[in-house]
């Protein structure tokens, strides 16, 4: 069996790395190929190096200030040539990016079965997150195999008519990647992180969502500035996304403060060890919502809705949106009330146990065997 894994952004690479490694090491001798689109060039390469992955094909679609439509267009133009050359039995895509949607569609049009890692996440609102919610729904329609990280994701797929036999409850592969990485001894490569005070509390903040750019992100930044002013023992670390619109907002409001550390996007290993060093995390990232509970770190989600409600239900995450007063109140409670903090770090991580990649590969092998039996019976 030949499996072609396609990904192009840093989060996709992190979540696909355990699957690619499990495919490579499987006893049945699967031929595992990797095609990257380069949607995030530098950040993608860092993750590939961290996990020892090599791309067999690289579409290198990255261009300055590219739009999602431009990325999709270049993927749809170039990927069919790779599919014709490799003739895979299965294409694997991950998550909700433009690469995911365009690659799944290209494979479908070439008659290649698609497997969707991290399937079934939904907000029910096509505008939040944008365009990720649409990307997920389209990918579901053209996929034959659906690897759902949670029972809620399974239920969402079943409600949309996906047959149960096509769905595997796998857990999320981001936990596989996290647990394999955070246990390694590590020295920060980012010089500023090496100077973090040994005492005091660190708050990690990440913001990048397209729908938050503008007034919502400005409001969140103002809350961060006020929190630091109110808590002299707090240091904030904020890796600033490369999007010029994000950088303009963050630098103008938070730049120059002695206890607000603005850094360039971090390597994966620096980032996971920074999460482990942090006291709590403010984020609009989906992956961080999944990772932090395994490190016993409370997560305040800077979004109005999330396609990952399991953390909120479990009590390890809270939706606080981007209103500055709501953010300040939620952070103050966690900083001032130990019992509130303890309540958010007690439950188990609802997103996985570190064995998702193994379950996915086992499901792929079972599907391949069943497909072979059907082909034989049809002769």
ROVO-373781 format. One record per residue (C-alpha): x, y, z; residue in three letters. Coordinates in Angstrom, 3 decimals, decimal comma. Each point is the difference from the previous one (the first is absolute). Layout:
% ROVO-373781
         c1         c2         c3     r
          X          Y          Z   ALA
...
END
This chain:
% ROVO-373781
         c1         c2         c3     r
      0,000      0,000      0,000   UNK
      1,237      3,466     -0,935   UNK
     -1,095      2,951      2,148   UNK
      0,690      3,623     -0,967   UNK
     -0,197      2,465      2,904   UNK
     -0,513      3,622     -1,067   UNK
      0,477      3,011      2,266   UNK
      1,288      3,534     -0,247   UNK
     -0,267      1,967      3,246   UNK
      1,782     -0,320      3,310   UNK
     -3,058     -1,296      1,933   UNK
     -0,670     -2,606     -2,695   UNK
      3,617     -1,166      0,103   UNK
     -0,064     -0,328      3,787   UNK
     -3,185     -2,061     -0,080   UNK
      0,982     -2,107     -3,016   UNK
      3,540     -0,779      1,183   UNK
     -1,084     -2,809      2,386   UNK
     -2,144     -1,546     -2,761   UNK
      2,782      0,144     -2,601   UNK
      2,442     -1,571      2,464   UNK
     -2,521     -2,715      0,941   UNK
     -0,639     -0,778     -3,679   UNK
      3,735     -0,228     -0,636   UNK
      0,582     -2,344      2,924   UNK
     -3,039     -2,257     -0,476   UNK
      0,788     -3,697     -0,270   UNK
     -2,083     -0,499     -3,153   UNK
      2,440      1,988     -2,106   UNK
     -2,163      2,943     -1,042   UNK
      1,608      2,259     -2,594   UNK
     -0,334      3,421      1,623   UNK
      0,558      3,106     -2,123   UNK
     -0,167      3,662      1,059   UNK
     -1,004      2,977     -2,120   UNK
      0,279      3,457      1,531   UNK
     -1,573      3,090     -1,503   UNK
      2,179      2,493      1,864   UNK
     -2,998      2,119      1,034   UNK
      2,098      0,955      3,072   UNK
      3,542     -0,220     -1,314   UNK
      2,384      0,765      2,860   UNK
     -2,248     -1,274      2,790   UNK
     -0,747     -3,189     -1,942   UNK
      3,697     -0,728     -0,507   UNK
      0,666      0,411      3,739   UNK
     -2,587     -2,649      0,868   UNK
      1,254     -2,373     -2,694   UNK
      3,496      0,257      1,481   UNK
     -1,262     -0,471      3,565   UNK
     -1,638     -3,314     -0,893   UNK
      2,612     -1,169     -2,513   UNK
     -2,419      0,087     -2,945   UNK
      0,914      0,430     -3,672   UNK
     -2,355      0,993     -2,796   UNK
     -0,075     -2,168     -3,102   UNK
     -1,773      2,823     -1,849   UNK
     -0,129      3,724      0,780   UNK
     -2,462      2,216     -1,883   UNK
      1,520      3,140      1,570   UNK
     -3,133      2,098     -0,484   UNK
      1,008      2,685      2,517   UNK
     -0,113      3,567     -1,269   UNK
     -0,022      3,308      1,839   UNK
     -3,459      1,187      1,119   UNK
     -1,710     -2,940     -1,669   UNK
     -3,747     -0,416      0,324   UNK
     -1,730     -3,322      0,771   UNK
     -1,341     -0,027     -3,575   UNK
      3,511      0,356     -1,386   UNK
      1,283     -2,853      2,165   UNK
     -2,895     -2,223     -1,071   UNK
      0,555      0,853     -3,648   UNK
      3,680     -0,938      0,078   UNK
     -0,642     -3,232      1,904   UNK
     -2,746     -1,030     -2,436   UNK
      2,279      0,762     -2,909   UNK
      3,093     -1,854      1,229   UNK
     -1,235     -2,882      2,150   UNK
     -1,691     -2,043     -2,776   UNK
      3,423     -0,518     -1,595   UNK
      1,288     -1,523      3,245   UNK
     -3,068     -2,218      0,286   UNK
      0,433     -1,256     -3,550   UNK
      3,672     -0,706      0,623   UNK
     -0,407     -1,799      3,337   UNK
     -3,407     -1,684     -0,484   UNK
     -0,650     -0,324      3,752   UNK
     -2,614     -2,318      1,474   UNK
     -0,904      2,658      2,570   UNK
      0,628      3,714      0,520   UNK
      0,115      1,276      3,573   UNK
     -0,772      3,615      0,881   UNK
     -0,283      1,653      3,394   UNK
     -2,203      2,598      1,588   UNK
     -1,456      3,115     -1,539   UNK
      2,492      1,961     -2,104   UNK
     -0,198      1,078     -3,627   UNK
      2,570     -2,705     -0,742   UNK
     -2,302     -2,593      1,598   UNK
     -3,073      0,992     -1,982   UNK
      1,779      0,467     -3,340   UNK
      1,998     -3,241      0,338   UNK
     -3,110     -2,000      0,906   UNK
     -1,848      1,442     -2,976   UNK
      2,910     -0,703     -2,363   UNK
      0,195     -3,608      1,182   UNK
     -3,754     -0,442     -0,358   UNK
      0,094      1,313     -3,571   UNK
      2,796     -2,477     -0,786   UNK
     -1,996     -2,888      1,462   UNK
      2,330     -0,525      2,980   UNK
     -1,622     -0,828      3,371   UNK
      0,510      2,630      2,690   UNK
      0,552     -0,501      3,721   UNK
     -0,619      3,023      2,247   UNK
      2,007      0,236      3,211   UNK
     -1,740      2,110      2,678   UNK
     -3,410     -0,318     -1,644   UNK
     -3,346      1,153      1,331   UNK
      0,850      3,248      1,784   UNK
     -2,793      2,545     -0,420   UNK
     -1,154      3,374      1,283   UNK
     -3,079      0,106     -2,233   UNK
      0,973      3,514     -1,117   UNK
      1,698      0,385     -3,390   UNK
      1,432      3,351      1,065   UNK
      1,723     -1,295      3,145   UNK
      2,668     -1,178     -0,481   UNK
      0,334      1,317     -3,543   UNK
      0,674     -1,692     -2,389   UNK
      0,801     -3,055      2,100   UNK
     -3,595     -1,040      0,698   UNK
     -0,697     -0,165     -3,747   UNK
      3,256     -1,876     -0,604   UNK
     -1,008     -2,688      2,481   UNK
     -3,489     -0,453     -1,414   UNK
      1,226     -0,319     -3,595   UNK
      2,719     -2,447      1,049   UNK
     -2,597     -2,146      1,769   UNK
     -2,113     -0,222     -3,145   UNK
      2,833     -1,371     -2,159   UNK
      1,634     -2,277      2,625   UNK
     -0,484     -3,730      0,318   UNK
      1,752     -0,421      3,357   UNK
     -0,593      2,338      2,932   UNK
      2,325     -0,043      3,017   UNK
     -1,914      1,839      2,708   UNK
      1,864      1,200      3,089   UNK
     -2,957     -0,054      2,426   UNK
     -3,415     -1,544      0,510   UNK
     -1,542      3,423     -0,731   UNK
      1,747      0,052     -3,384   UNK
     -1,326     -3,486     -0,732   UNK
     -3,522      1,194      0,833   UNK
      0,373      3,015     -2,303   UNK
      1,031     -2,231     -2,894   UNK
     -2,853     -2,428      0,624   UNK
     -2,475      2,912      0,108   UNK
      1,194      0,974     -3,486   UNK
     -0,626     -3,504     -1,319   UNK
      3,511     -1,460      0,048   UNK
     -0,316     -3,796      0,395   UNK
      1,269     -1,311      3,336   UNK
      2,289     -2,534     -1,683   UNK
      1,962      2,829     -1,599   UNK
      0,730      1,723      3,323   UNK
      2,776     -0,846      2,452   UNK
      0,102      1,554      3,462   UNK
      3,746      0,509      0,172   UNK
      0,804      2,808      2,415   UNK
      2,000      2,972     -1,228   UNK
      3,483     -0,537     -1,388   UNK
      1,158      3,341      1,423   UNK
      0,161     -1,711      3,397   UNK
      2,232     -2,719     -1,476   UNK
      2,338      2,701     -1,289   UNK
     -0,078      1,978      3,238   UNK
      0,740     -2,908      2,330   UNK
      2,832     -1,223     -2,235   UNK
      1,563      3,478     -0,023   UNK
     -0,499      1,570      3,410   UNK
      1,792     -2,842      1,765   UNK
      3,248      0,729     -1,818   UNK
      2,650      2,105      1,773   UNK
     -0,060      3,406     -1,658   UNK
      1,807      3,324      0,129   UNK
     -1,871      2,934     -1,537   UNK
      1,485      1,077     -3,324   UNK
     -1,801      3,358      0,254   UNK
      2,354      2,165      2,087   UNK
     -2,795      1,986      1,647   UNK
     -1,585     -3,171      1,384   UNK
      3,265     -1,019      1,591   UNK
     -0,215      3,206      2,048   UNK
     -3,440     -0,685      1,466   UNK
      0,016      0,652      3,736   UNK
      0,306     -3,212      2,044   UNK
     -2,720      1,232      2,349   UNK
     -3,228      1,758     -0,848   UNK
     -2,828     -1,145     -2,218   UNK
      0,165     -0,175     -3,792   UNK
     -3,109      0,488     -2,130   UNK
      0,320     -1,251     -3,575   UNK
     -2,149      1,835     -2,551   UNK
     -0,570     -0,915     -3,650   UNK
     -2,286      1,857     -2,413   UNK
     -0,276     -0,354     -3,755   UNK
     -3,561     -0,782     -1,084   UNK
     -1,138      1,814     -3,102   UNK
     -3,411      0,880      1,476   UNK
      1,646      1,668      3,025   UNK
      2,197      2,429     -1,920   UNK
     -1,047      3,588      0,674   UNK
     -2,042      1,131      3,001   UNK
     -0,287     -3,458      1,650   UNK
      3,771     -0,513      0,015   UNK
      0,605      3,561      1,214   UNK
     -2,372     -0,617      2,890   UNK
      1,794     -3,232      0,939   UNK
      3,383      1,742     -0,119   UNK
     -1,281      2,782      2,263   UNK
     -1,113     -2,653      2,493   UNK
      3,469     -1,565     -0,043   UNK
      1,597      3,404      0,657   UNK
     -2,355      0,629      2,942   UNK
      0,600     -3,462      1,488   UNK
      3,755      0,542      0,089   UNK
     -0,492      3,417      1,618   UNK
     -2,204     -1,535      2,714   UNK
      2,235     -2,969      0,816   UNK
      3,668      0,878      0,629   UNK
      1,046     -3,679      0,148   UNK
     -1,346     -0,756     -3,518   UNK
      2,057     -0,154     -3,191   UNK
     -1,833     -0,413     -3,318   UNK
      1,601     -1,770     -2,954   UNK
     -1,693      0,557     -3,353   UNK
      1,402     -1,573     -3,190   UNK
     -1,080      2,529     -2,642   UNK
     -1,520     -1,509     -3,135   UNK
      1,645      1,021     -3,278   UNK
     -3,246      1,408     -1,427   UNK
      0,747      3,761     -0,391   UNK
     -3,484      0,929      1,227   UNK
      0,515     -2,015      3,200   UNK
      3,480      1,433      0,549   UNK
     -1,186      3,596     -0,386   UNK
     -2,637     -0,429      2,708   UNK
      2,130     -1,963      2,460   UNK
      3,126      2,133     -0,309   UNK
     -1,866      3,296      0,248   UNK
     -1,807     -0,929      3,221   UNK
      2,405     -2,369      1,772   UNK
      3,423      0,997     -1,287   UNK
      2,574      1,436      2,430   UNK
     -1,403     -1,320      3,287   UNK
      2,729     -1,567      2,178   UNK
     -2,181     -2,956      1,030   UNK
     -1,616     -0,663     -3,379   UNK
      2,363     -2,102     -2,058   UNK
     -0,840      0,198     -3,709   UNK
      1,868     -2,648     -1,994   UNK
     -0,046     -1,294     -3,542   UNK
     -1,895     -3,253     -0,673   UNK
      1,697     -2,746      1,976   UNK
      1,264     -3,376     -1,044   UNK
     -2,309     -2,836      0,987   UNK
      2,295     -1,251      2,766   UNK
      0,463      3,495      1,433   UNK
     -3,762      0,465     -0,046   UNK
     -1,002     -3,220      1,750   UNK
      2,619      0,550      2,700   UNK
     -1,221      3,582      0,400   UNK
     -3,524     -1,353      0,517   UNK
      1,379     -2,270      2,707   UNK
      1,767      2,977      1,612   UNK
     -3,139      2,163     -0,042   UNK
     -2,464      0,484      2,831   UNK
     -2,993      0,477     -2,303   UNK
     -0,669      0,530     -3,703   UNK
     -2,124      2,433     -1,999   UNK
     -0,488     -1,107     -3,588   UNK
     -2,205     -0,033     -3,074   UNK
      1,843     -3,066     -1,338   UNK
     -1,830     -3,287     -0,348   UNK
      3,096     -2,124      0,539   UNK
      0,979      1,779      3,211   UNK
     -3,502     -0,616      1,377   UNK
      0,713     -3,711     -0,465   UNK
      3,592     -0,059      1,229   UNK
     -0,136      2,061      3,193   UNK
     -2,242     -2,368      2,012   UNK
      2,627     -2,746     -0,317   UNK
      2,466      2,397      1,631   UNK
     -2,539      0,940      2,707   UNK
     -0,157      3,618     -1,116   UNK
     -3,300      1,944      0,018   UNK
     -1,029      1,362     -3,409   UNK
     -1,992      3,181     -0,528   UNK
     -1,254     -0,032     -3,592   UNK
      0,019      3,378     -1,757   UNK
     -2,945     -0,874     -2,231   UNK
     -3,774      0,257      0,160   UNK
     -0,536     -3,577     -1,226   UNK
      2,218     -3,053     -0,245   UNK
     -0,166     -3,179     -2,055   UNK
      1,674     -1,688      2,971   UNK
     -2,698      0,220      2,702   UNK
      1,220     -3,079      1,861   UNK
      2,544      2,005      2,001   UNK
     -2,642      2,500      1,078   UNK
     -2,355     -2,793      1,049   UNK
      2,809     -1,745      1,906   UNK
      0,897      3,235      1,785   UNK
      3,587      0,220     -1,273   UNK
     -0,774      2,936     -2,324   UNK
     -2,204      3,097      0,102   UNK
     -1,350      2,060     -2,878   UNK
      0,725      3,629      0,853   UNK
     -0,220      1,598     -3,447   UNK
      1,890      3,207     -0,727   UNK
     -1,785      2,464      2,277   UNK
      2,683      1,537      2,206   UNK
     -2,080      0,007      3,189   UNK
     -0,926     -3,688     -0,354   UNK
      3,629     -0,953     -0,594   UNK
      1,243      2,020      2,986   UNK
     -2,627     -1,493      2,297   UNK
      0,772     -3,577     -1,040   UNK
      3,759      0,458      0,393   UNK
     -0,371      1,791      3,338   UNK
     -2,041     -2,872      1,353   UNK
      2,664     -2,557     -0,935   UNK
      2,836      2,145      1,347   UNK
     -1,698      0,881      3,292   UNK
     -2,016     -3,118      0,843   UNK
      2,012     -3,256      0,312   UNK
     -3,199     -2,040      0,187   UNK
     -1,155      1,355     -3,388   UNK
      3,371     -0,873     -1,499   UNK
     -0,049     -3,519      1,500   UNK
     -3,464     -0,646     -1,432   UNK
      1,321      0,568     -3,547   UNK
      3,028     -2,276      0,273   UNK
     -1,602     -3,011      1,621   UNK
     -1,961     -1,758     -2,761   UNK
      1,596     -2,310     -2,565   UNK
      0,637      1,298     -3,505   UNK
     -3,137     -0,717     -2,071   UNK
      1,948      0,169     -3,282   UNK
      2,172     -3,068      0,172   UNK
      2,366     -2,378      1,757   UNK
      3,015     -0,036     -2,323   UNK
     -0,994     -3,071     -2,060   UNK
     -2,053      1,593     -2,781   UNK
      2,512     -0,668     -2,799   UNK
      0,059     -3,713      0,773   UNK
     -3,799     -0,180     -0,158   UNK
     -0,046      1,869     -3,306   UNK
      2,530     -2,320     -1,627   UNK
     -1,841     -3,066      1,272   UNK
     -3,250      1,344     -1,462   UNK
      1,699      0,682     -3,350   UNK
      1,347     -3,558     -0,118   UNK
     -3,427     -1,445      0,820   UNK
     -1,575      2,153     -2,741   UNK
      2,614     -1,138     -2,502   UNK
     -0,562     -3,664      0,802   UNK
     -3,782      0,385     -0,309   UNK
      0,446      1,811     -3,294   UNK
      2,202     -2,817     -1,267   UNK
     -2,587     -2,605      0,965   UNK
     -2,706      1,942     -1,810   UNK
      2,128      0,223     -3,125   UNK
      0,673     -3,735      0,093   UNK
     -3,686     -0,806      0,491   UNK
     -0,901      2,153     -2,971   UNK
      2,151     -1,940     -2,438   UNK
END
